[in-house]
Amino acid sequence: MRLFLLTLLTMTAFAANSVFGRLALDSSTGDMAIDPASYSLIRLASGAIMLLLLVRFTSKSTKPHKQASGNWVSAFALFAYAAAFSFAYVSLETGMGALILFSCV
């Protein structure tokens, strides 16, 4: 039951992310609430802050632990994904965008 609820929460969060992205980048009224580049920057920065907080507060050791080395290829892939979808929200139809996003994820 717990797995079902966590999966349901995750899928709801994915759907909410798409809806909020569409609302923020909606250009049908002539002006967007935010431009795609700023939207991508906010998404990536808030994700990085959240990951930092999760690592900080879930670490069981009280000693400072060795920092894991990063992977620049993965970081670039995440940036490319976020930027591509932020700019695609401006020109892609809602149904097609959701189909591509959910099939990729």
MOPAC internal coordinates of N, CA, C and O (Angstrom, degrees):
PM7 1SCF
backbone

  N    0.0000 0     0.00 0     0.00 0    0    0    0
  C    1.4473 1     0.00 0     0.00 0    1    0    0
  C    1.5226 1   111.43 1     0.00 0    2    1    0
  O    1.2310 1   121.19 1   141.49 1    3    2    1
  N    1.3507 1   115.32 1   -38.51 1    3    2    1
  C    1.4629 1   119.66 1  -179.77 1    5    3    2
  C    1.5281 1   110.55 1   -63.34 1    6    5    3
  O    1.2310 1   120.52 1   137.48 1    7    6    5
  N    1.3358 1   116.62 1   -42.52 1    7    6    5
  C    1.4562 1   120.88 1   179.20 1    9    7    6
  C    1.5251 1   111.02 1   -61.58 1   10    9    7
  O    1.2310 1   120.30 1   138.15 1   11   10    9
  N    1.3169 1   117.04 1   -41.85 1   11   10    9
  C    1.4612 1   121.31 1   177.97 1   13   11   10
  C    1.5289 1   110.89 1   -60.60 1   14   13   11
  O    1.2310 1   120.34 1   134.57 1   15   14   13
  N    1.3194 1   116.96 1   -45.43 1   15   14   13
  C    1.4625 1   120.58 1  -178.86 1   17   15   14
  C    1.5303 1   111.81 1   -66.23 1   18   17   15
  O    1.2310 1   120.41 1   140.08 1   19   18   17
  N    1.3307 1   116.82 1   -39.92 1   19   18   17
  C    1.4599 1   119.83 1   177.44 1   21   19   18
  C    1.5321 1   111.45 1   -66.20 1   22   21   19
  O    1.2310 1   120.64 1   140.55 1   23   22   21
  N    1.3256 1   116.38 1   -39.45 1   23   22   21
  C    1.4693 1   120.47 1   176.66 1   25   23   22
  C    1.5167 1   110.54 1   -64.59 1   26   25   23
  O    1.2310 1   120.30 1   137.27 1   27   26   25
  N    1.3088 1   117.04 1   -42.73 1   27   26   25
  C    1.4611 1   121.55 1   177.63 1   29   27   26
  C    1.5257 1   111.10 1   -61.78 1   30   29   27
  O    1.2310 1   120.31 1   136.95 1   31   30   29
  N    1.3161 1   117.01 1   -43.05 1   31   30   29
  C    1.4601 1   121.27 1   177.84 1   33   31   30
  C    1.5344 1   110.98 1   -63.04 1   34   33   31
  O    1.2310 1   120.38 1   137.63 1   35   34   33
  N    1.3271 1   116.87 1   -42.37 1   35   34   33
  C    1.4636 1   121.19 1   179.33 1   37   35   34
  C    1.5172 1   111.42 1   -63.50 1   38   37   35
  O    1.2310 1   119.79 1   134.22 1   39   38   37
  N    1.3159 1   118.01 1   -45.78 1   39   38   37
  C    1.4679 1   121.32 1  -179.65 1   41   39   38
  C    1.5311 1   110.95 1   -66.31 1   42   41   39
  O    1.2310 1   120.47 1   144.32 1   43   42   41
  N    1.3056 1   116.70 1   -35.68 1   43   42   41
  C    1.4717 1   120.59 1   176.30 1   45   43   42
  C    1.5288 1   109.99 1   -65.54 1   46   45   43
  O    1.2310 1   120.38 1   140.01 1   47   46   45
  N    1.3180 1   116.87 1   -39.99 1   47   46   45
  C    1.4627 1   120.34 1   178.00 1   49   47   46
  C    1.5266 1   111.12 1   -65.24 1   50   49   47
  O    1.2310 1   119.78 1   139.89 1   51   50   49
  N    1.3357 1   118.02 1   -40.11 1   51   50   49
  C    1.4657 1   121.00 1   175.90 1   53   51   50
  C    1.5249 1   110.72 1   -60.95 1   54   53   51
  O    1.2310 1   120.66 1   134.88 1   55   54   53
  N    1.3188 1   116.35 1   -45.12 1   55   54   53
  C    1.4668 1   119.87 1  -179.61 1   57   55   54
  C    1.5213 1   111.12 1   -65.62 1   58   57   55
  O    1.2310 1   120.29 1   138.52 1   59   58   57
  N    1.3314 1   117.04 1   -41.48 1   59   58   57
  C    1.4671 1   120.69 1   178.70 1   61   59   58
  C    1.5259 1   110.94 1   -63.98 1   62   61   59
  O    1.2310 1   120.50 1   142.32 1   63   62   61
  N    1.3242 1   116.64 1   -37.68 1   63   62   61
  C    1.4555 1   120.77 1   177.15 1   65   63   62
  C    1.5301 1   110.48 1   -60.17 1   66   65   63
  O    1.2310 1   120.29 1   137.02 1   67   66   65
  N    1.3057 1   117.05 1   -42.98 1   67   66   65
  C    1.4685 1   120.86 1   178.54 1   69   67   66
  C    1.5243 1   111.48 1   -64.97 1   70   69   67
  O    1.2310 1   120.62 1   136.79 1   71   70   69
  N    1.3150 1   116.42 1   -43.21 1   71   70   69
  C    1.4692 1   120.42 1  -179.59 1   73   71   70
  C    1.5270 1   110.50 1   -64.61 1   74   73   71
  O    1.2310 1   120.34 1   134.12 1   75   74   73
  N    1.3288 1   116.96 1   -45.88 1   75   74   73
  C    1.4666 1   120.06 1   179.65 1   77   75   74
  C    1.5266 1   111.19 1   -64.39 1   78   77   75
  O    1.2310 1   120.48 1   142.14 1   79   78   77
  N    1.3258 1   116.69 1   -37.86 1   79   78   77
  C    1.4630 1   120.10 1   176.84 1   81   79   78
  C    1.5132 1   111.40 1   -62.82 1   82   81   79
  O    1.2310 1   120.58 1   136.37 1   83   82   81
  N    1.3233 1   116.50 1   -43.63 1   83   82   81
  C    1.4736 1   120.69 1   177.75 1   85   83   82
  C    1.5223 1   111.11 1   -62.79 1   86   85   83
  O    1.2310 1   120.53 1   136.62 1   87   86   85
  N    1.3205 1   116.60 1   -43.38 1   87   86   85
  C    1.4681 1   119.25 1  -179.43 1   89   87   86
  C    1.5290 1   111.70 1   -65.23 1   90   89   87
  O    1.2310 1   120.46 1   139.11 1   91   90   89
  N    1.3163 1   116.72 1   -40.89 1   91   90   89
  C    1.4638 1   119.98 1  -178.48 1   93   91   90
  C    1.5201 1   111.81 1   -69.37 1   94   93   91
  O    1.2310 1   120.68 1   145.42 1   95   94   93
  N    1.3268 1   116.30 1   -34.58 1   95   94   93
  C    1.4601 1   120.26 1  -174.93 1   97   95   94
  C    1.5220 1   113.07 1  -104.89 1   98   97   95
  O    1.2310 1   119.86 1  -163.31 1   99   98   97
  N    1.3130 1   117.88 1    16.69 1   99   98   97
  C    1.4608 1   121.65 1  -178.75 1  101   99   98
  C    1.5234 1   109.54 1   -69.47 1  102  101   99
  O    1.2310 1   121.08 1   -59.80 1  103  102  101
  N    1.3293 1   115.54 1   120.20 1  103  102  101
  C    1.4647 1   119.88 1  -179.54 1  105  103  102
  C    1.5253 1   111.82 1  -110.16 1  106  105  103
  O    1.2310 1   119.75 1  -167.81 1  107  106  105
  N    1.3326 1   118.09 1    12.19 1  107  106  105
  C    1.4644 1   120.52 1  -177.41 1  109  107  106
  C    1.5280 1   112.33 1   -69.15 1  110  109  107
  O    1.2310 1   120.33 1   156.40 1  111  110  109
  N    1.3278 1   116.97 1   -23.60 1  111  110  109
  C    1.4612 1   119.86 1   179.88 1  113  111  110
  C    1.5283 1   112.01 1   -91.38 1  114  113  111
  O    1.2310 1   120.38 1   179.53 1  115  114  113
  N    1.3222 1   116.88 1    -0.47 1  115  114  113
  C    1.4583 1   120.00 1   178.13 1  117  115  114
  C    1.5109 1   114.14 1   104.51 1  118  117  115
  O    1.2310 1   119.43 1   155.41 1  119  118  117
  N    1.3146 1   118.69 1   -24.59 1  119  118  117
  C    1.4645 1   119.97 1   176.54 1  121  119  118
  C    1.5209 1   109.67 1  -138.08 1  122  121  119
  O    1.2310 1   121.08 1   -37.48 1  123  122  121
  N    1.3184 1   115.53 1   142.52 1  123  122  121
  C    1.4558 1   121.61 1   179.83 1  125  123  122
  C    1.5232 1   108.93 1   -93.36 1  126  125  123
  O    1.2310 1   120.80 1   -27.73 1  127  126  125
  N    1.3162 1   116.07 1   152.27 1  127  126  125
  C    1.4599 1   120.55 1   176.25 1  129  127  126
  C    1.5354 1   110.11 1   -68.75 1  130  129  127
  O    1.2310 1   120.75 1   149.72 1  131  130  129
  N    1.3307 1   116.17 1   -30.28 1  131  130  129
  C    1.4706 1   121.80 1  -178.84 1  133  131  130
  C    1.5262 1   107.16 1  -154.53 1  134  133  131
  O    1.2310 1   120.70 1   -28.31 1  135  134  133
  N    1.3233 1   116.27 1   151.69 1  135  134  133
  C    1.4621 1   118.92 1   178.17 1  137  135  134
  C    1.5320 1   109.89 1   -84.11 1  138  137  135
  O    1.2310 1   119.75 1   -22.13 1  139  138  137
  N    1.3468 1   118.09 1   157.87 1  139  138  137
  C    1.4668 1   120.48 1  -176.09 1  141  139  138
  C    1.5306 1   114.32 1   -59.33 1  142  141  139
  O    1.2310 1   119.71 1   144.02 1  143  142  141
  N    1.3281 1   118.17 1   -35.98 1  143  142  141
  C    1.4707 1   119.83 1  -179.41 1  145  143  142
  C    1.5275 1   111.04 1   -66.34 1  146  145  143
  O    1.2310 1   120.12 1   135.57 1  147  146  145
  N    1.3312 1   117.39 1   -44.43 1  147  146  145
  C    1.4661 1   120.68 1   178.75 1  149  147  146
  C    1.5231 1   110.99 1   -65.90 1  150  149  147
  O    1.2310 1   120.74 1   141.48 1  151  150  149
  N    1.3237 1   116.18 1   -38.52 1  151  150  149
  C    1.4620 1   121.17 1   177.99 1  153  151  150
  C    1.5280 1   110.17 1   -60.50 1  154  153  151
  O    1.2310 1   120.02 1   135.68 1  155  154  153
  N    1.3413 1   117.57 1   -44.32 1  155  154  153
  C    1.4655 1   121.65 1   178.55 1  157  155  154
  C    1.5223 1   110.81 1   -63.36 1  158  157  155
  O    1.2310 1   120.50 1   137.02 1  159  158  157
  N    1.3273 1   116.66 1   -42.98 1  159  158  157
  C    1.4616 1   120.84 1   180.00 1  161  159  158
  C    1.5276 1   111.17 1   -61.58 1  162  161  159
  O    1.2310 1   120.21 1   136.08 1  163  162  161
  N    1.3094 1   117.21 1   -43.92 1  163  162  161
  C    1.4676 1   120.77 1   179.51 1  165  163  162
  C    1.5264 1   110.75 1   -65.20 1  166  165  163
  O    1.2310 1   120.22 1   137.66 1  167  166  165
  N    1.3329 1   117.19 1   -42.34 1  167  166  165
  C    1.4702 1   120.66 1   179.00 1  169  167  166
  C    1.5193 1   111.36 1   -60.90 1  170  169  167
  O    1.2310 1   120.57 1   131.78 1  171  170  169
  N    1.3358 1   116.52 1   -48.22 1  171  170  169
  C    1.4600 1   120.05 1  -177.08 1  173  171  170
  C    1.5262 1   111.69 1   -69.21 1  174  173  171
  O    1.2310 1   120.01 1   138.94 1  175  174  173
  N    1.3227 1   117.59 1   -41.06 1  175  174  173
  C    1.4683 1   120.36 1  -179.96 1  177  175  174
  C    1.5284 1   111.32 1   -66.12 1  178  177  175
  O    1.2310 1   120.17 1   136.70 1  179  178  177
  N    1.3240 1   117.28 1   -43.30 1  179  178  177
  C    1.4665 1   118.99 1   179.87 1  181  179  178
  C    1.5261 1   111.03 1   -67.78 1  182  181  179
  O    1.2310 1   119.90 1   145.27 1  183  182  181
  N    1.3320 1   117.80 1   -34.73 1  183  182  181
  C    1.4622 1   120.60 1   175.40 1  185  183  182
  C    1.5150 1   112.04 1   -65.01 1  186  185  183
  O    1.2310 1   120.43 1   138.96 1  187  186  185
  N    1.3340 1   116.79 1   -41.04 1  187  186  185
  C    1.4635 1   120.75 1   178.65 1  189  187  186
  C    1.5248 1   111.02 1   -65.09 1  190  189  187
  O    1.2310 1   120.31 1   138.29 1  191  190  189
  N    1.3201 1   117.01 1   -41.71 1  191  190  189
  C    1.4684 1   120.78 1   178.46 1  193  191  190
  C    1.5251 1   110.42 1   -63.90 1  194  193  191
  O    1.2310 1   120.57 1   137.13 1  195  194  193
  N    1.3216 1   116.51 1   -42.87 1  195  194  193
  C    1.4694 1   119.83 1   179.80 1  197  195  194
  C    1.5294 1   111.32 1   -64.14 1  198  197  195
  O    1.2310 1   120.21 1   137.51 1  199  198  197
  N    1.3254 1   117.21 1   -42.49 1  199  198  197
  C    1.4641 1   119.76 1   177.57 1  201  199  198
  C    1.5300 1   111.42 1   -63.23 1  202  201  199
  O    1.2310 1   120.41 1   139.34 1  203  202  201
  N    1.3268 1   116.82 1   -40.66 1  203  202  201
  C    1.4558 1   120.83 1   177.26 1  205  203  202
  C    1.5300 1   110.50 1   -60.33 1  206  205  203
  O    1.2310 1   120.22 1   135.27 1  207  206  205
  N    1.3211 1   117.19 1   -44.73 1  207  206  205
  C    1.4659 1   120.82 1   178.77 1  209  207  206
  C    1.5251 1   111.67 1   -64.33 1  210  209  207
  O    1.2310 1   120.39 1   138.85 1  211  210  209
  N    1.3177 1   116.85 1   -41.15 1  211  210  209
  C    1.4722 1   119.75 1   178.55 1  213  211  210
  C    1.5214 1   111.58 1   -62.24 1  214  213  211
  O    1.2310 1   120.43 1   135.90 1  215  214  213
  N    1.3217 1   116.79 1   -44.10 1  215  214  213
  C    1.4658 1   120.13 1   179.07 1  217  215  214
  C    1.5203 1   110.36 1   -65.41 1  218  217  215
  O    1.2310 1   120.21 1   137.15 1  219  218  217
  N    1.3097 1   117.20 1   -42.85 1  219  218  217
  C    1.4589 1   122.22 1  -178.85 1  221  219  218
  C    1.5282 1   112.01 1   -61.03 1  222  221  219
  O    1.2310 1   120.43 1   133.81 1  223  222  221
  N    1.3289 1   116.78 1   -46.19 1  223  222  221
  C    1.4655 1   120.22 1  -171.87 1  225  223  222
  C    1.5179 1   114.42 1   -92.59 1  226  225  223
  O    1.2310 1   119.75 1   170.84 1  227  226  225
  N    1.3151 1   118.08 1    -9.16 1  227  226  225
  C    1.4586 1   119.12 1   177.29 1  229  227  226
  C    1.5157 1   112.34 1  -104.69 1  230  229  227
  O    1.2310 1   120.25 1   178.13 1  231  230  229
  N    1.3288 1   117.12 1    -1.87 1  231  230  229
  C    1.4523 1   120.91 1   177.85 1  233  231  230
  C    1.5283 1   108.79 1   -69.62 1  234  233  231
  O    1.2310 1   120.47 1   -52.89 1  235  234  233
  N    1.3272 1   116.71 1   127.11 1  235  234  233
  C    1.4570 1   120.85 1  -177.24 1  237  235  234
  C    1.5321 1   111.81 1   -82.78 1  238  237  235
  O    1.2310 1   120.16 1   159.74 1  239  238  237
  N    1.3032 1   117.29 1   -20.26 1  239  238  237
  C    1.4575 1   121.51 1  -178.30 1  241  239  238
  C    1.5297 1   110.54 1   -83.63 1  242  241  239
  O    1.2310 1   120.78 1   -38.41 1  243  242  241
  N    1.3207 1   116.12 1   141.59 1  243  242  241
  C    1.4615 1   119.90 1   176.40 1  245  243  242
  C    1.5256 1   110.91 1   -90.05 1  246  245  243
  O    1.2310 1   120.60 1   163.00 1  247  246  245
  N    1.3508 1   116.46 1   -17.00 1  247  246  245
  C    1.4531 1   120.50 1   176.89 1  249  247  246
  C    1.5272 1   109.25 1   -78.39 1  250  249  247
  O    1.2310 1   120.61 1   -30.69 1  251  250  249
  N    1.3171 1   116.43 1   149.31 1  251  250  249
  C    1.4639 1   117.71 1   173.79 1  253  251  250
  C    1.5277 1   109.24 1   -62.40 1  254  253  251
  O    1.2310 1   120.41 1   -50.43 1  255  254  253
  N    1.2877 1   116.82 1   129.57 1  255  254  253
  C    1.4572 1   119.79 1  -177.28 1  257  255  254
  C    1.5259 1   110.79 1   -97.77 1  258  257  255
  O    1.2310 1   122.05 1   -22.25 1  259  258  257
  N    1.3019 1   113.69 1   157.75 1  259  258  257
  C    1.4599 1   119.77 1  -178.85 1  261  259  258
  C    1.5234 1   108.95 1   -64.67 1  262  261  259
  O    1.2310 1   120.69 1   -48.18 1  263  262  261
  N    1.3087 1   116.29 1   131.82 1  263  262  261
  C    1.4587 1   121.35 1   178.62 1  265  263  262
  C    1.5241 1   109.28 1   -71.43 1  266  265  263
  O    1.2310 1   120.77 1   -47.98 1  267  266  265
  N    1.3145 1   116.12 1   132.02 1  267  266  265
  C    1.4531 1   120.11 1   176.08 1  269  267  266
  C    1.5214 1   108.83 1   -75.10 1  270  269  267
  O    1.2310 1   121.32 1   -34.81 1  271  270  269
  N    1.3024 1   115.09 1   145.19 1  271  270  269
  C    1.4660 1   117.92 1   178.90 1  273  271  270
  C    1.5205 1   109.46 1   -76.41 1  274  273  271
  O    1.2310 1   120.87 1   -31.91 1  275  274  273
  N    1.3072 1   115.95 1   148.09 1  275  274  273
  C    1.4510 1   121.54 1  -178.45 1  277  275  274
  C    1.5123 1   111.96 1   -85.22 1  278  277  275
  O    1.2310 1   121.49 1    -9.55 1  279  278  277
  N    1.3042 1   114.76 1   170.45 1  279  278  277
  C    1.4570 1   121.71 1   178.03 1  281  279  278
  C    1.5187 1   106.97 1  -123.77 1  282  281  279
  O    1.2310 1   120.05 1   -73.16 1  283  282  281
  N    1.3268 1   117.51 1   106.84 1  283  282  281
  C    1.4568 1   121.79 1  -175.04 1  285  283  282
  C    1.5217 1   112.26 1   -68.81 1  286  285  283
  O    1.2310 1   119.65 1   150.84 1  287  286  285
  N    1.3070 1   118.27 1   -29.16 1  287  286  285
  C    1.4694 1   120.41 1   178.34 1  289  287  286
  C    1.5293 1   109.68 1   -65.79 1  290  289  287
  O    1.2310 1   120.56 1   135.22 1  291  290  289
  N    1.3165 1   116.53 1   -44.78 1  291  290  289
  C    1.4615 1   120.46 1   178.41 1  293  291  290
  C    1.5262 1   111.45 1   -66.22 1  294  293  291
  O    1.2310 1   120.60 1   141.55 1  295  294  293
  N    1.3250 1   116.46 1   -38.45 1  295  294  293
  C    1.4670 1   120.08 1   178.29 1  297  295  294
  C    1.5298 1   110.31 1   -63.81 1  298  297  295
  O    1.2310 1   120.23 1   137.83 1  299  298  297
  N    1.3206 1   117.16 1   -42.17 1  299  298  297
  C    1.4602 1   120.24 1   178.19 1  301  299  298
  C    1.5246 1   111.15 1   -65.82 1  302  301  299
  O    1.2310 1   120.24 1   140.39 1  303  302  301
  N    1.3417 1   117.15 1   -39.61 1  303  302  301
  C    1.4598 1   120.63 1   178.71 1  305  303  302
  C    1.5302 1   110.51 1   -62.24 1  306  305  303
  O    1.2310 1   119.99 1   139.40 1  307  306  305
  N    1.3259 1   117.62 1   -40.60 1  307  306  305
  C    1.4632 1   121.16 1   177.61 1  309  307  306
  C    1.5234 1   110.53 1   -64.45 1  310  309  307
  O    1.2310 1   120.48 1   136.58 1  311  310  309
  N    1.3362 1   116.69 1   -43.42 1  311  310  309
  C    1.4607 1   120.36 1   177.80 1  313  311  310
  C    1.5286 1   110.73 1   -62.09 1  314  313  311
  O    1.2310 1   120.09 1   135.42 1  315  314  313
  N    1.3264 1   117.43 1   -44.58 1  315  314  313
  C    1.4699 1   121.00 1  -179.67 1  317  315  314
  C    1.5297 1   110.65 1   -61.53 1  318  317  315
  O    1.2310 1   120.36 1   137.46 1  319  318  317
  N    1.3271 1   116.93 1   -42.54 1  319  318  317
  C    1.4702 1   120.83 1   177.30 1  321  319  318
  C    1.5260 1   110.98 1   -60.96 1  322  321  319
  O    1.2310 1   120.49 1   130.31 1  323  322  321
  N    1.3273 1   116.67 1   -49.69 1  323  322  321
  C    1.4705 1   120.39 1  -177.11 1  325  323  322
  C    1.5163 1   111.19 1   -63.68 1  326  325  323
  O    1.2310 1   120.10 1   135.56 1  327  326  325
  N    1.3107 1   117.42 1   -44.44 1  327  326  325
  C    1.4630 1   120.60 1  -179.32 1  329  327  326
  C    1.5211 1   111.16 1   -66.86 1  330  329  327
  O    1.2310 1   120.10 1   136.09 1  331  330  329
  N    1.3252 1   117.42 1   -43.91 1  331  330  329
  C    1.4686 1   120.39 1  -179.10 1  333  331  330
  C    1.5224 1   111.06 1   -60.95 1  334  333  331
  O    1.2310 1   120.06 1   134.68 1  335  334  333
  N    1.3153 1   117.50 1   -45.32 1  335  334  333
  C    1.4674 1   118.72 1  -179.21 1  337  335  334
  C    1.5207 1   112.31 1   -71.81 1  338  337  335
  O    1.2310 1   119.75 1   146.78 1  339  338  337
  N    1.3093 1   118.08 1   -33.22 1  339  338  337
  C    1.4626 1   119.45 1   177.31 1  341  339  338
  C    1.5241 1   110.83 1   -63.93 1  342  341  339
  O    1.2310 1   120.44 1   136.74 1  343  342  341
  N    1.3264 1   116.76 1   -43.26 1  343  342  341
  C    1.4617 1   119.39 1   178.52 1  345  343  342
  C    1.5214 1   111.49 1   -74.57 1  346  345  343
  O    1.2310 1   119.88 1   149.41 1  347  346  345
  N    1.3309 1   117.83 1   -30.59 1  347  346  345
  C    1.4650 1   120.80 1   179.00 1  349  347  346
  C    1.5268 1   111.78 1   -70.59 1  350  349  347
  O    1.2310 1   119.73 1   150.19 1  351  350  349
  N    1.3252 1   118.13 1   -29.81 1  351  350  349
  C    1.4614 1   120.73 1   178.22 1  353  351  350
  C    1.5218 1   111.66 1   -58.10 1  354  353  351
  O    1.2310 1   120.53 1   153.10 1  355  354  353
  N    1.3247 1   116.60 1   -26.90 1  355  354  353
  C    1.4592 1   120.93 1  -177.92 1  357  355  354
  C    1.5258 1   111.14 1   -73.23 1  358  357  355
  O    1.2310 1   120.02 1   145.30 1  359  358  357
  N    1.3327 1   117.57 1   -34.70 1  359  358  357
  C    1.4638 1   119.36 1  -173.61 1  361  359  358
  C    1.5253 1   114.83 1  -115.90 1  362  361  359
  O    1.2310 1   119.20 1   164.55 1  363  362  361
  N    1.3100 1   119.14 1   -15.45 1  363  362  361
  C    1.4599 1   122.17 1  -176.99 1  365  363  362
  C    1.5187 1   110.90 1   -86.44 1  366  365  363
  O    1.2310 1   120.59 1   -36.12 1  367  366  365
  N    1.3200 1   116.48 1   143.88 1  367  366  365
  C    1.4646 1   120.48 1   174.18 1  369  367  366
  C    1.5276 1   109.39 1   -67.49 1  370  369  367
  O    1.2310 1   120.76 1   -27.92 1  371  370  369
  N    1.3173 1   116.15 1   152.08 1  371  370  369
  C    1.4661 1   120.94 1  -175.14 1  373  371  370
  C    1.5252 1   112.29 1   -59.90 1  374  373  371
  O    1.2310 1   120.16 1   132.03 1  375  374  373
  N    1.3106 1   117.30 1   -47.97 1  375  374  373
  C    1.4660 1   121.03 1  -177.72 1  377  375  374
  C    1.5161 1   112.35 1   -62.90 1  378  377  375
  O    1.2310 1   120.53 1   135.51 1  379  378  377
  N    1.3185 1   116.58 1   -44.49 1  379  378  377
  C    1.4632 1   120.61 1   179.70 1  381  379  378
  C    1.5265 1   110.62 1   -65.82 1  382  381  379
  O    1.2310 1   119.93 1   138.84 1  383  382  381
  N    1.3202 1   117.73 1   -41.16 1  383  382  381
  C    1.4608 1   120.97 1   177.73 1  385  383  382
  C    1.5118 1   112.10 1   -61.55 1  386  385  383
  O    1.2310 1   120.43 1   136.66 1  387  386  385
  N    1.3244 1   116.78 1   -43.34 1  387  386  385
  C    1.4647 1   120.54 1   178.85 1  389  387  386
  C    1.5255 1   110.87 1   -65.24 1  390  389  387
  O    1.2310 1   120.28 1   139.36 1  391  390  389
  N    1.3242 1   117.07 1   -40.64 1  391  390  389
  C    1.4642 1   121.02 1   179.44 1  393  391  390
  C    1.5311 1   110.51 1   -62.11 1  394  393  391
  O    1.2310 1   120.18 1   133.59 1  395  394  393
  N    1.3192 1   117.27 1   -46.41 1  395  394  393
  C    1.4647 1   121.00 1   179.94 1  397  395  394
  C    1.5359 1   110.36 1   -65.31 1  398  397  395
  O    1.2310 1   120.48 1   133.19 1  399  398  397
  N    1.3281 1   116.69 1   -46.81 1  399  398  397
  C    1.4612 1   120.89 1  -177.75 1  401  399  398
  C    1.5211 1   111.98 1   -60.67 1  402  401  399
  O    1.2310 1   120.15 1   129.07 1  403  402  401
  N    1.3195 1   117.32 1   -50.93 1  403  402  401
  C    1.4550 1   120.03 1  -175.21 1  405  403  402
  C    1.5253 1   111.78 1   -71.91 1  406  405  403
  O    1.2310 1   119.76 1   150.29 1  407  406  405
  N    1.3354 1   118.07 1   -29.71 1  407  406  405
  C    1.4669 1   118.58 1   176.40 1  409  407  406
  C    1.5176 1   111.02 1   -71.80 1  410  409  407
  O    1.2310 1   119.91 1   146.26 1  411  410  409
  N    1.3280 1   117.77 1   -33.74 1  411  410  409
  C    1.4715 1   121.29 1   176.87 1  413  411  410
  C    1.5151 1   111.39 1   -69.97 1  414  413  411
  O    1.2310 1   120.59 1   137.99 1  415  414  413
  N    1.3201 1   116.48 1   -42.01 1  415  414  413
  C    1.4563 1   120.15 1  -178.22 1  417  415  414
  C    1.5118 1   109.86 1   -72.36 1  418  417  415
  O    1.2310 1   120.10 1   180.00 1  419  418  417

